[in-house]
């Protein structure tokens, strides 16, 4: 489907992001890029969100970066 992006974490330092548009490329995320990826993952999660640490970086409602606490 056009305009679809699928992200799959491979390790704590690497993720695979698949898109139908564009050429294949390798990118290194900045801290804000990582926060955006974490936020999108959480926003579209229906039930569970797993992370190796209690806190993880994400974009907050006021558009700043922050660490959010996961419910355990």
N, CA, C, O and CB atoms as a CASP TS submission, in Angstrom:
PFRMAT TS
TARGET T0000
AUTHOR 0000-0000-0000
METHOD Language model
MODEL 1
PARENT N/A
ATOM      1  N   UNK     1       0.844  -1.176   0.000  1.00  0.00           N
ATOM      2  CA  UNK     1       0.000   0.000   0.000  1.00  0.00           C
ATOM      3  C   UNK     1       0.893   1.244   0.000  1.00  0.00           C
ATOM      4  O   UNK     1       1.831   1.334   0.793  1.00  0.00           O
ATOM      5  CB  UNK     1      -0.962  -0.005   1.224  1.00  0.00           C
ATOM      6  N   UNK     2       0.609   2.192  -0.876  1.00  0.00           N
ATOM      7  CA  UNK     2       1.386   3.431  -0.895  1.00  0.00           C
ATOM      8  C   UNK     2       1.274   4.177   0.434  1.00  0.00           C
ATOM      9  O   UNK     2       0.277   4.057   1.146  1.00  0.00           O
ATOM     10  CB  UNK     2       0.919   4.333  -2.044  1.00  0.00           C
ATOM     11  N   UNK     3       2.309   4.945   0.753  1.00  0.00           N
ATOM     12  CA  UNK     3       2.366   5.747   1.981  1.00  0.00           C
ATOM     13  C   UNK     3       2.331   4.902   3.247  1.00  0.00           C
ATOM     14  O   UNK     3       1.885   5.373   4.293  1.00  0.00           O
ATOM     15  CB  UNK     3       1.221   6.726   2.006  1.00  0.00           C
ATOM     16  N   UNK     4       2.798   3.655   3.163  1.00  0.00           N
ATOM     17  CA  UNK     4       2.858   2.775   4.319  1.00  0.00           C
ATOM     18  C   UNK     4       4.306   2.636   4.756  1.00  0.00           C
ATOM     19  O   UNK     4       5.204   2.509   3.924  1.00  0.00           O
ATOM     20  CB  UNK     4       2.239   1.390   4.000  1.00  0.00           C
ATOM     21  N   UNK     5       4.530   2.661   6.059  1.00  0.00           N
ATOM     22  CA  UNK     5       5.867   2.459   6.610  1.00  0.00           C
ATOM     23  C   UNK     5       5.767   1.407   7.694  1.00  0.00           C
ATOM     24  O   UNK     5       4.893   1.476   8.558  1.00  0.00           O
ATOM     25  CB  UNK     5       6.471   3.790   7.169  1.00  0.00           C
ATOM     26  N   UNK     6       6.662   0.433   7.647  1.00  0.00           N
ATOM     27  CA  UNK     6       6.704  -0.637   8.635  1.00  0.00           C
ATOM     28  C   UNK     6       8.072  -0.599   9.304  1.00  0.00           C
ATOM     29  O   UNK     6       9.098  -0.615   8.625  1.00  0.00           O
ATOM     30  CB  UNK     6       6.427  -2.037   7.981  1.00  0.00           C
ATOM     31  N   UNK     7       8.089  -0.548  10.633  1.00  0.00           N
ATOM     32  CA  UNK     7       9.371  -0.546  11.347  1.00  0.00           C
ATOM     33  C   UNK     7       9.481  -1.811  12.196  1.00  0.00           C
ATOM     34  O   UNK     7       8.531  -2.218  12.865  1.00  0.00           O
ATOM     35  CB  UNK     7       9.512   0.729  12.240  1.00  0.00           C
ATOM     36  N   UNK     8      10.659  -2.417  12.150  1.00  0.00           N
ATOM     37  CA  UNK     8      10.915  -3.647  12.882  1.00  0.00           C
ATOM     38  C   UNK     8      12.229  -3.479  13.635  1.00  0.00           C
ATOM     39  O   UNK     8      13.279  -3.353  13.004  1.00  0.00           O
ATOM     40  CB  UNK     8      10.961  -4.884  11.924  1.00  0.00           C
ATOM     41  N   UNK     9      12.200  -3.474  14.970  1.00  0.00           N
ATOM     42  CA  UNK     9      13.460  -3.391  15.708  1.00  0.00           C
ATOM     43  C   UNK     9      14.251  -4.690  15.539  1.00  0.00           C
ATOM     44  O   UNK     9      13.703  -5.782  15.692  1.00  0.00           O
ATOM     45  CB  UNK     9      13.197  -3.105  17.211  1.00  0.00           C
ATOM     46  N   UNK    10      15.530  -4.565  15.225  1.00  0.00           N
ATOM     47  CA  UNK    10      16.391  -5.734  15.060  1.00  0.00           C
ATOM     48  C   UNK    10      17.262  -5.955  16.289  1.00  0.00           C
ATOM     49  O   UNK    10      17.402  -7.081  16.766  1.00  0.00           O
ATOM     50  CB  UNK    10      17.267  -5.578  13.818  1.00  0.00           C
ATOM     51  N   UNK    11      17.846  -4.877  16.796  1.00  0.00           N
ATOM     52  CA  UNK    11      18.650  -4.902  18.017  1.00  0.00           C
ATOM     53  C   UNK    11      18.367  -3.599  18.761  1.00  0.00           C
ATOM     54  O   UNK    11      17.527  -2.808  18.330  1.00  0.00           O
ATOM     55  CB  UNK    11      20.197  -5.070  17.702  1.00  0.00           C
ATOM     56  N   UNK    12      19.065  -3.371  19.879  1.00  0.00           N
ATOM     57  CA  UNK    12      18.896  -2.105  20.599  1.00  0.00           C
ATOM     58  C   UNK    12      19.449  -0.928  19.803  1.00  0.00           C
ATOM     59  O   UNK    12      19.099   0.221  20.075  1.00  0.00           O
ATOM     60  CB  UNK    12      19.583  -2.175  21.963  1.00  0.00           C
ATOM     61  N   UNK    13      20.310  -1.200  18.823  1.00  0.00           N
ATOM     62  CA  UNK    13      20.915  -0.138  18.038  1.00  0.00           C
ATOM     63  C   UNK    13      20.474  -0.105  16.582  1.00  0.00           C
ATOM     64  O   UNK    13      20.896   0.788  15.847  1.00  0.00           O
ATOM     65  CB  UNK    13      22.382  -0.267  18.096  1.00  0.00           C
ATOM     66  N   UNK    14      19.648  -1.036  16.140  1.00  0.00           N
ATOM     67  CA  UNK    14      19.300  -1.108  14.718  1.00  0.00           C
ATOM     68  C   UNK    14      17.829  -1.456  14.526  1.00  0.00           C
ATOM     69  O   UNK    14      17.244  -2.236  15.278  1.00  0.00           O
ATOM     70  CB  UNK    14      20.178  -2.142  14.006  1.00  0.00           C
ATOM     71  N   UNK    15      17.257  -0.851  13.496  1.00  0.00           N
ATOM     72  CA  UNK    15      15.871  -1.149  13.121  1.00  0.00           C
ATOM     73  C   UNK    15      15.783  -1.182  11.602  1.00  0.00           C
ATOM     74  O   UNK    15      16.553  -0.521  10.904  1.00  0.00           O
ATOM     75  CB  UNK    15      14.875  -0.093  13.717  1.00  0.00           C
ATOM     76  N   UNK    16      14.854  -1.944  11.118  1.00  0.00           N
ATOM     77  CA  UNK    16      14.575  -2.029   9.691  1.00  0.00           C
ATOM     78  C   UNK    16      13.289  -1.264   9.441  1.00  0.00           C
ATOM     79  O   UNK    16      12.272  -1.519  10.086  1.00  0.00           O
ATOM     80  CB  UNK    16      14.463  -3.518   9.204  1.00  0.00           C
ATOM     81  N   UNK    17      13.335  -0.329   8.505  1.00  0.00           N
ATOM     82  CA  UNK    17      12.139   0.440   8.156  1.00  0.00           C
ATOM     83  C   UNK    17      11.863   0.196   6.681  1.00  0.00           C
ATOM     84  O   UNK    17      12.710   0.471   5.831  1.00  0.00           O
ATOM     85  CB  UNK    17      12.320   1.981   8.460  1.00  0.00           C
ATOM     86  N   UNK    18      10.679  -0.319   6.380  1.00  0.00           N
ATOM     87  CA  UNK    18      10.309  -0.628   5.008  1.00  0.00           C
ATOM     88  C   UNK    18       9.257   0.347   4.487  1.00  0.00           C
ATOM     89  O   UNK    18       8.286   0.676   5.168  1.00  0.00           O
ATOM     90  CB  UNK    18       9.793  -2.060   4.911  1.00  0.00           C
ATOM     91  N   UNK    19       9.488   0.800   3.246  1.00  0.00           N
ATOM     92  CA  UNK    19       8.551   1.696   2.559  1.00  0.00           C
ATOM     93  C   UNK    19       8.419   1.239   1.114  1.00  0.00           C
ATOM     94  O   UNK    19       9.333   0.620   0.571  1.00  0.00           O
ATOM     95  CB  UNK    19       9.028   3.187   2.630  1.00  0.00           C
ATOM     96  N   UNK    20       7.299   1.539   0.498  1.00  0.00           N
ATOM     97  CA  UNK    20       7.113   1.222  -0.903  1.00  0.00           C
ATOM     98  C   UNK    20       7.716   2.299  -1.803  1.00  0.00           C
ATOM     99  O   UNK    20       8.138   2.006  -2.922  1.00  0.00           O
ATOM    100  CB  UNK    20       5.637   1.050  -1.208  1.00  0.00           C
ATOM    101  N   UNK    21       7.759   3.535  -1.324  1.00  0.00           N
ATOM    102  CA  UNK    21       8.263   4.642  -2.126  1.00  0.00           C
ATOM    103  C   UNK    21       9.751   4.845  -1.870  1.00  0.00           C
ATOM    104  O   UNK    21      10.256   4.521  -0.796  1.00  0.00           O
ATOM    105  CB  UNK    21       7.486   5.932  -1.819  1.00  0.00           C
ATOM    106  N   UNK    22      10.445   5.383  -2.866  1.00  0.00           N
ATOM    107  CA  UNK    22      11.840   5.763  -2.693  1.00  0.00           C
ATOM    108  C   UNK    22      12.808   4.625  -2.948  1.00  0.00           C
ATOM    109  O   UNK    22      12.423   3.478  -3.175  1.00  0.00           O
ATOM    110  CB  UNK    22      12.051   6.290  -1.319  1.00  0.00           C
ATOM    111  N   UNK    23      14.082   4.988  -2.901  1.00  0.00           N
ATOM    112  CA  UNK    23      15.173   4.043  -3.111  1.00  0.00           C
ATOM    113  C   UNK    23      15.639   3.481  -1.776  1.00  0.00           C
ATOM    114  O   UNK    23      15.401   4.076  -0.725  1.00  0.00           O
ATOM    115  CB  UNK    23      16.347   4.716  -3.852  1.00  0.00           C
ATOM    116  N   UNK    24      16.299   2.337  -1.824  1.00  0.00           N
ATOM    117  CA  UNK    24      16.867   1.744  -0.615  1.00  0.00           C
ATOM    118  C   UNK    24      18.019   2.617  -0.132  1.00  0.00           C
ATOM    119  O   UNK    24      18.810   3.115  -0.934  1.00  0.00           O
ATOM    120  CB  UNK    24      17.348   0.282  -0.875  1.00  0.00           C
ATOM    121  N   UNK    25      18.108   2.799   1.181  1.00  0.00           N
ATOM    122  CA  UNK    25      19.171   3.624   1.738  1.00  0.00           C
ATOM    123  C   UNK    25      19.418   3.232   3.187  1.00  0.00           C
ATOM    124  O   UNK    25      18.585   2.581   3.818  1.00  0.00           O
ATOM    125  CB  UNK    25      18.818   5.122   1.631  1.00  0.00           C
ATOM    126  N   UNK    26      20.560   3.633   3.700  1.00  0.00           N
ATOM    127  CA  UNK    26      20.903   3.419   5.100  1.00  0.00           C
ATOM    128  C   UNK    26      20.955   4.786   5.761  1.00  0.00           C
ATOM    129  O   UNK    26      21.626   5.692   5.266  1.00  0.00           O
ATOM    130  CB  UNK    26      22.267   2.649   5.258  1.00  0.00           C
ATOM    131  N   UNK    27      20.244   4.941   6.884  1.00  0.00           N
ATOM    132  CA  UNK    27      20.219   6.203   7.612  1.00  0.00           C
ATOM    133  C   UNK    27      20.561   5.959   9.067  1.00  0.00           C
ATOM    134  O   UNK    27      20.295   4.889   9.615  1.00  0.00           O
ATOM    135  CB  UNK    27      18.844   6.885   7.486  1.00  0.00           C
ATOM    136  N   UNK    28      21.147   6.954   9.675  1.00  0.00           N
ATOM    137  CA  UNK    28      21.414   6.928  11.108  1.00  0.00           C
ATOM    138  C   UNK    28      20.502   7.954  11.754  1.00  0.00           C
ATOM    139  O   UNK    28      20.505   9.123  11.368  1.00  0.00           O
ATOM    140  CB  UNK    28      22.926   7.221  11.426  1.00  0.00           C
ATOM    141  N   UNK    29      19.727   7.527  12.728  1.00  0.00           N
ATOM    142  CA  UNK    29      18.770   8.420  13.367  1.00  0.00           C
ATOM    143  C   UNK    29      19.442   9.329  14.392  1.00  0.00           C
ATOM    144  O   UNK    29      20.351   8.923  15.117  1.00  0.00           O
ATOM    145  CB  UNK    29      17.669   7.614  14.033  1.00  0.00           C
ATOM    146  N   UNK    30      18.970  10.558  14.426  1.00  0.00           N
ATOM    147  CA  UNK    30      19.348  11.472  15.494  1.00  0.00           C
ATOM    148  C   UNK    30      18.474  11.140  16.703  1.00  0.00           C
ATOM    149  O   UNK    30      17.576  10.302  16.610  1.00  0.00           O
ATOM    150  CB  UNK    30      19.185  12.982  15.055  1.00  0.00           C
ATOM    151  N   UNK    31      18.729  11.783  17.818  1.00  0.00           N
ATOM    152  CA  UNK    31      17.906  11.566  19.002  1.00  0.00           C
ATOM    153  C   UNK    31      16.451  11.942  18.723  1.00  0.00           C
ATOM    154  O   UNK    31      15.538  11.254  19.181  1.00  0.00           O
ATOM    155  CB  UNK    31      18.450  12.377  20.190  1.00  0.00           C
ATOM    156  N   UNK    32      16.226  13.026  17.979  1.00  0.00           N
ATOM    157  CA  UNK    32      14.848  13.415  17.666  1.00  0.00           C
ATOM    158  C   UNK    32      14.204  12.423  16.698  1.00  0.00           C
ATOM    159  O   UNK    32      12.997  12.193  16.773  1.00  0.00           O
ATOM    160  CB  UNK    32      14.813  14.834  17.070  1.00  0.00           C
ATOM    161  N   UNK    33      14.980  11.836  15.796  1.00  0.00           N
ATOM    162  CA  UNK    33      14.446  10.813  14.898  1.00  0.00           C
ATOM    163  C   UNK    33      14.059   9.551  15.646  1.00  0.00           C
ATOM    164  O   UNK    33      13.034   8.933  15.359  1.00  0.00           O
ATOM    165  CB  UNK    33      15.459  10.480  13.822  1.00  0.00           C
ATOM    166  N   UNK    34      14.893   9.176  16.611  1.00  0.00           N
ATOM    167  CA  UNK    34      14.576   8.022  17.459  1.00  0.00           C
ATOM    168  C   UNK    34      13.315   8.287  18.279  1.00  0.00           C
ATOM    169  O   UNK    34      12.461   7.411  18.410  1.00  0.00           O
ATOM    170  CB  UNK    34      15.760   7.694  18.393  1.00  0.00           C
ATOM    171  N   UNK    35      13.202   9.486  18.826  1.00  0.00           N
ATOM    172  CA  UNK    35      12.012   9.845  19.602  1.00  0.00           C
ATOM    173  C   UNK    35      10.759   9.787  18.727  1.00  0.00           C
ATOM    174  O   UNK    35       9.710   9.323  19.173  1.00  0.00           O
ATOM    175  CB  UNK    35      12.170  11.253  20.214  1.00  0.00           C
ATOM    176  N   UNK    36      10.870  10.259  17.483  1.00  0.00           N
ATOM    177  CA  UNK    36       9.727  10.225  16.561  1.00  0.00           C
ATOM    178  C   UNK    36       9.334   8.784  16.237  1.00  0.00           C
ATOM    179  O   UNK    36       8.147   8.460  16.196  1.00  0.00           O
ATOM    180  CB  UNK    36      10.059  10.989  15.260  1.00  0.00           C
ATOM    181  N   UNK    37      10.318   7.922  16.008  1.00  0.00           N
ATOM    182  CA  UNK    37      10.030   6.519  15.730  1.00  0.00           C
ATOM    183  C   UNK    37       9.367   5.852  16.929  1.00  0.00           C
ATOM    184  O   UNK    37       8.391   5.120  16.770  1.00  0.00           O
ATOM    185  CB  UNK    37      11.313   5.773  15.355  1.00  0.00           C
ATOM    186  N   UNK    38       9.895   6.103  18.138  1.00  0.00           N
ATOM    187  CA  UNK    38       9.278   5.547  19.353  1.00  0.00           C
ATOM    188  C   UNK    38       7.854   6.055  19.531  1.00  0.00           C
ATOM    189  O   UNK    38       6.966   5.294  19.917  1.00  0.00           O
ATOM    190  CB  UNK    38      10.116   5.901  20.591  1.00  0.00           C
ATOM    191  N   UNK    39       7.631   7.334  19.253  1.00  0.00           N
ATOM    192  CA  UNK    39       6.289   7.919  19.419  1.00  0.00           C
ATOM    193  C   UNK    39       5.292   7.304  18.456  1.00  0.00           C
ATOM    194  O   UNK    39       4.172   6.968  18.842  1.00  0.00           O
ATOM    195  CB  UNK    39       6.336   9.434  19.212  1.00  0.00           C
ATOM    196  N   UNK    40       5.700   7.154  17.194  1.00  0.00           N
ATOM    197  CA  UNK    40       4.793   6.536  16.202  1.00  0.00           C
ATOM    198  C   UNK    40       4.489   5.098  16.586  1.00  0.00           C
ATOM    199  O   UNK    40       3.349   4.649  16.467  1.00  0.00           O
ATOM    200  CB  UNK    40       5.412   6.585  14.780  1.00  0.00           C
ATOM    201  N   UNK    41       5.505   4.371  17.046  1.00  0.00           N
ATOM    202  CA  UNK    41       5.291   2.987  17.462  1.00  0.00           C
ATOM    203  C   UNK    41       4.279   2.931  18.595  1.00  0.00           C
ATOM    204  O   UNK    41       3.352   2.122  18.558  1.00  0.00           O
ATOM    205  CB  UNK    41       6.617   2.334  17.895  1.00  0.00           C
ATOM    206  N   UNK    42       4.445   3.778  19.596  1.00  0.00           N
ATOM    207  CA  UNK    42       3.515   3.808  20.721  1.00  0.00           C
ATOM    208  C   UNK    42       2.125   4.261  20.325  1.00  0.00           C
ATOM    209  O   UNK    42       1.131   3.733  20.824  1.00  0.00           O
ATOM    210  CB  UNK    42       4.043   4.707  21.796  1.00  0.00           C
ATOM    211  N   UNK    43       2.046   5.243  19.424  1.00  0.00           N
ATOM    212  CA  UNK    43       0.752   5.790  19.021  1.00  0.00           C
ATOM    213  C   UNK    43      -0.099   4.737  18.294  1.00  0.00           C
ATOM    214  O   UNK    43      -1.320   4.703  18.443  1.00  0.00           O
ATOM    215  CB  UNK    43       0.955   7.018  18.121  1.00  0.00           C
ATOM    216  N   UNK    44       0.560   3.888  17.515  1.00  0.00           N
ATOM    217  CA  UNK    44      -0.193   2.897  16.741  1.00  0.00           C
ATOM    218  C   UNK    44      -0.256   1.531  17.426  1.00  0.00           C
ATOM    219  O   UNK    44      -0.816   0.587  16.869  1.00  0.00           O
ATOM    220  CB  UNK    44       0.425   2.743  15.369  1.00  0.00           C
ATOM    221  N   UNK    45       0.309   1.420  18.617  1.00  0.00           N
ATOM    222  CA  UNK    45       0.219   0.153  19.368  1.00  0.00           C
ATOM    223  C   UNK    45      -1.182   0.033  19.953  1.00  0.00           C
ATOM    224  O   UNK    45      -1.700   0.969  20.561  1.00  0.00           O
ATOM    225  CB  UNK    45       1.305   0.082  20.507  1.00  0.00           C
ATOM    226  N   UNK    46      -1.775  -1.116  19.760  1.00  0.00           N
ATOM    227  CA  UNK    46      -3.128  -1.300  20.264  1.00  0.00           C
ATOM    228  C   UNK    46      -3.153  -1.839  21.688  1.00  0.00           C
ATOM    229  O   UNK    46      -4.070  -1.529  22.449  1.00  0.00           O
ATOM    230  CB  UNK    46      -3.888  -2.229  19.358  1.00  0.00           C
ATOM    231  N   UNK    47      -2.165  -2.636  22.056  1.00  0.00           N
ATOM    232  CA  UNK    47      -2.255  -3.262  23.357  1.00  0.00           C
ATOM    233  C   UNK    47      -0.951  -3.237  24.147  1.00  0.00           C
ATOM    234  O   UNK    47      -0.949  -2.828  25.308  1.00  0.00           O
ATOM    235  CB  UNK    47      -2.704  -4.662  23.195  1.00  0.00           C
ATOM    236  N   UNK    48       0.142  -3.660  23.552  1.00  0.00           N
ATOM    237  CA  UNK    48       1.400  -3.777  24.275  1.00  0.00           C
ATOM    238  C   UNK    48       2.496  -2.980  23.601  1.00  0.00           C
ATOM    239  O   UNK    48       2.522  -2.831  22.380  1.00  0.00           O
ATOM    240  CB  UNK    48       1.813  -5.229  24.391  1.00  0.00           C
ATOM    241  N   UNK    49       3.402  -2.468  24.423  1.00  0.00           N
ATOM    242  CA  UNK    49       4.604  -1.798  23.939  1.00  0.00           C
ATOM    243  C   UNK    49       5.744  -2.280  24.825  1.00  0.00           C
ATOM    244  O   UNK    49       5.747  -2.014  26.027  1.00  0.00           O
ATOM    245  CB  UNK    49       4.461  -0.214  23.968  1.00  0.00           C
ATOM    246  N   UNK    50       6.709  -2.985  24.248  1.00  0.00           N
ATOM    247  CA  UNK    50       7.813  -3.548  25.009  1.00  0.00           C
ATOM    248  C   UNK    50       9.074  -2.738  24.762  1.00  0.00           C
ATOM    249  O   UNK    50       9.345  -2.318  23.637  1.00  0.00           O
ATOM    250  CB  UNK    50       8.036  -5.024  24.639  1.00  0.00           C
ATOM    251  N   UNK    51       9.838  -2.523  25.818  1.00  0.00           N
ATOM    252  CA  UNK    51      11.088  -1.784  25.724  1.00  0.00           C
ATOM    253  C   UNK    51      12.019  -2.339  26.798  1.00  0.00           C
ATOM    254  O   UNK    51      11.549  -2.714  27.872  1.00  0.00           O
ATOM    255  CB  UNK    51      10.862  -0.232  25.896  1.00  0.00           C
ATOM    256  N   UNK    52      13.337  -2.404  26.537  1.00  0.00           N
ATOM    257  CA  UNK    52      14.231  -3.021  27.529  1.00  0.00           C
ATOM    258  C   UNK    52      14.430  -2.191  28.803  1.00  0.00           C
ATOM    259  O   UNK    52      14.939  -2.707  29.798  1.00  0.00           O
ATOM    260  CB  UNK    52      15.569  -3.271  26.901  1.00  0.00           C
ATOM    261  N   UNK    53      14.036  -0.924  28.783  1.00  0.00           N
ATOM    262  CA  UNK    53      14.211  -0.058  29.953  1.00  0.00           C
ATOM    263  C   UNK    53      12.861   0.513  30.375  1.00  0.00           C
ATOM    264  O   UNK    53      11.923   0.547  29.579  1.00  0.00           O
ATOM    265  CB  UNK    53      15.217   1.088  29.650  1.00  0.00           C
ATOM    266  N   UNK    54      12.761   0.960  31.619  1.00  0.00           N
ATOM    267  CA  UNK    54      11.500   1.548  32.086  1.00  0.00           C
ATOM    268  C   UNK    54      11.204   2.878  31.410  1.00  0.00           C
ATOM    269  O   UNK    54      10.040   3.201  31.175  1.00  0.00           O
ATOM    270  CB  UNK    54      11.538   1.740  33.592  1.00  0.00           C
ATOM    271  N   UNK    55      12.235   3.656  31.092  1.00  0.00           N
ATOM    272  CA  UNK    55      12.068   4.953  30.439  1.00  0.00           C
ATOM    273  C   UNK    55      12.536   4.870  28.993  1.00  0.00           C
ATOM    274  O   UNK    55      13.526   4.198  28.705  1.00  0.00           O
ATOM    275  CB  UNK    55      12.844   6.053  31.194  1.00  0.00           C
ATOM    276  N   UNK    56      11.859   5.525  28.104  1.00  0.00           N
ATOM    277  CA  UNK    56      12.332   5.616  26.725  1.00  0.00           C
ATOM    278  C   UNK    56      11.995   6.991  26.178  1.00  0.00           C
ATOM    279  O   UNK    56      11.029   7.623  26.604  1.00  0.00           O
ATOM    280  CB  UNK    56      11.707   4.502  25.840  1.00  0.00           C
ATOM    281  N   UNK    57      12.807   7.451  25.223  1.00  0.00           N
ATOM    282  CA  UNK    57      12.664   8.795  24.670  1.00  0.00           C
ATOM    283  C   UNK    57      11.529   8.821  23.647  1.00  0.00           C
ATOM    284  O   UNK    57      11.380   7.905  22.838  1.00  0.00           O
ATOM    285  CB  UNK    57      13.989   9.264  24.022  1.00  0.00           C
ATOM    286  N   UNK    58      10.739   9.880  23.701  1.00  0.00           N
ATOM    287  CA  UNK    58       9.659  10.053  22.727  1.00  0.00           C
ATOM    288  C   UNK    58       9.342  11.536  22.586  1.00  0.00           C
ATOM    289  O   UNK    58       9.806  12.353  23.382  1.00  0.00           O
ATOM    290  CB  UNK    58       8.390   9.259  23.151  1.00  0.00           C
ATOM    291  N   UNK    59       8.557  11.880  21.581  1.00  0.00           N
ATOM    292  CA  UNK    59       8.107  13.251  21.398  1.00  0.00           C
ATOM    293  C   UNK    59       6.859  13.434  22.250  1.00  0.00           C
ATOM    294  O   UNK    59       5.884  12.696  22.104  1.00  0.00           O
ATOM    295  CB  UNK    59       7.826  13.576  19.885  1.00  0.00           C
ATOM    296  N   UNK    60       6.896  14.424  23.140  1.00  0.00           N
ATOM    297  CA  UNK    60       5.772  14.660  24.037  1.00  0.00           C
ATOM    298  C   UNK    60       4.712  15.518  23.348  1.00  0.00           C
ATOM    299  O   UNK    60       4.936  16.024  22.249  1.00  0.00           O
ATOM    300  CB  UNK    60       6.250  15.335  25.335  1.00  0.00           C
ATOM    301  N   UNK    61       3.570  15.678  23.990  1.00  0.00           N
ATOM    302  CA  UNK    61       2.455  16.428  23.398  1.00  0.00           C
ATOM    303  C   UNK    61       2.830  17.867  23.051  1.00  0.00           C
ATOM    304  O   UNK    61       2.284  18.437  22.106  1.00  0.00           O
ATOM    305  CB  UNK    61       1.274  16.432  24.347  1.00  0.00           C
ATOM    306  N   UNK    62       3.757  18.458  23.806  1.00  0.00           N
ATOM    307  CA  UNK    62       4.160  19.844  23.535  1.00  0.00           C
ATOM    308  C   UNK    62       5.299  19.921  22.517  1.00  0.00           C
ATOM    309  O   UNK    62       5.916  20.975  22.361  1.00  0.00           O
ATOM    310  CB  UNK    62       4.584  20.530  24.832  1.00  0.00           C
ATOM    311  N   UNK    63       5.584  18.809  21.819  1.00  0.00           N
ATOM    312  CA  UNK    63       6.587  18.699  20.750  1.00  0.00           C
ATOM    313  C   UNK    63       8.029  18.704  21.252  1.00  0.00           C
ATOM    314  O   UNK    63       8.953  18.799  20.444  1.00  0.00           O
ATOM    315  CB  UNK    63       6.406  19.826  19.777  1.00  0.00           C
ATOM    316  N   UNK    64       8.245  18.605  22.564  1.00  0.00           N
ATOM    317  CA  UNK    64       9.597  18.494  23.096  1.00  0.00           C
ATOM    318  C   UNK    64       9.937  17.021  23.265  1.00  0.00           C
ATOM    319  O   UNK    64       9.050  16.167  23.262  1.00  0.00           O
ATOM    320  CB  UNK    64       9.735  19.255  24.446  1.00  0.00           C
ATOM    321  N   UNK    65      11.225  16.727  23.413  1.00  0.00           N
ATOM    322  CA  UNK    65      11.658  15.357  23.653  1.00  0.00           C
ATOM    323  C   UNK    65      11.658  15.108  25.148  1.00  0.00           C
ATOM    324  O   UNK    65      12.033  15.977  25.935  1.00  0.00           O
ATOM    325  CB  UNK    65      13.062  15.090  23.044  1.00  0.00           C
ATOM    326  N   UNK    66      11.234  13.919  25.530  1.00  0.00           N
ATOM    327  CA  UNK    66      11.207  13.586  26.943  1.00  0.00           C
ATOM    328  C   UNK    66      11.215  12.092  27.131  1.00  0.00           C
ATOM    329  O   UNK    66      10.999  11.324  26.193  1.00  0.00           O
ATOM    330  CB  UNK    66       9.993  14.195  27.618  1.00  0.00           C
ATOM    331  N   UNK    67      11.466  11.699  28.342  1.00  0.00           N
ATOM    332  CA  UNK    67      11.439  10.270  28.680  1.00  0.00           C
ATOM    333  C   UNK    67      10.121   9.964  29.351  1.00  0.00           C
ATOM    334  O   UNK    67       9.706  10.659  30.279  1.00  0.00           O
ATOM    335  CB  UNK    67      12.635   9.872  29.601  1.00  0.00           C
ATOM    336  N   UNK    68       9.483   8.944  28.889  1.00  0.00           N
ATOM    337  CA  UNK    68       8.204   8.521  29.439  1.00  0.00           C
ATOM    338  C   UNK    68       8.395   7.232  30.207  1.00  0.00           C
ATOM    339  O   UNK    68       9.213   6.392  29.831  1.00  0.00           O
ATOM    340  CB  UNK    68       7.150   8.343  28.328  1.00  0.00           C
ATOM    341  N   UNK    69       7.661   7.078  31.256  1.00  0.00           N
ATOM    342  CA  UNK    69       7.734   5.885  32.105  1.00  0.00           C
ATOM    343  C   UNK    69       6.718   4.871  31.620  1.00  0.00           C
ATOM    344  O   UNK    69       5.541   5.191  31.450  1.00  0.00           O
ATOM    345  CB  UNK    69       7.487   6.238  33.598  1.00  0.00           C
ATOM    346  N   UNK    70       7.171   3.653  31.400  1.00  0.00           N
ATOM    347  CA  UNK    70       6.266   2.571  31.018  1.00  0.00           C
ATOM    348  C   UNK    70       5.595   2.014  32.256  1.00  0.00           C
ATOM    349  O   UNK    70       6.207   1.922  33.321  1.00  0.00           O
ATOM    350  CB  UNK    70       7.021   1.455  30.260  1.00  0.00           C
ATOM    351  N   UNK    71       4.353   1.647  32.113  1.00  0.00           N
ATOM    352  CA  UNK    71       3.640   0.972  33.198  1.00  0.00           C
ATOM    353  C   UNK    71       4.118  -0.469  33.255  1.00  0.00           C
ATOM    354  O   UNK    71       4.181  -1.145  32.228  1.00  0.00           O
ATOM    355  CB  UNK    71       2.089   1.043  32.996  1.00  0.00           C
ATOM    356  N   UNK    72       4.450  -0.937  34.430  1.00  0.00           N
ATOM    357  CA  UNK    72       4.937  -2.330  34.559  1.00  0.00           C
ATOM    358  C   UNK    72       3.899  -3.131  35.312  1.00  0.00           C
ATOM    359  O   UNK    72       4.088  -4.326  35.540  1.00  0.00           O
ATOM    360  CB  UNK    72       6.327  -2.397  35.295  1.00  0.00           C
TER
END
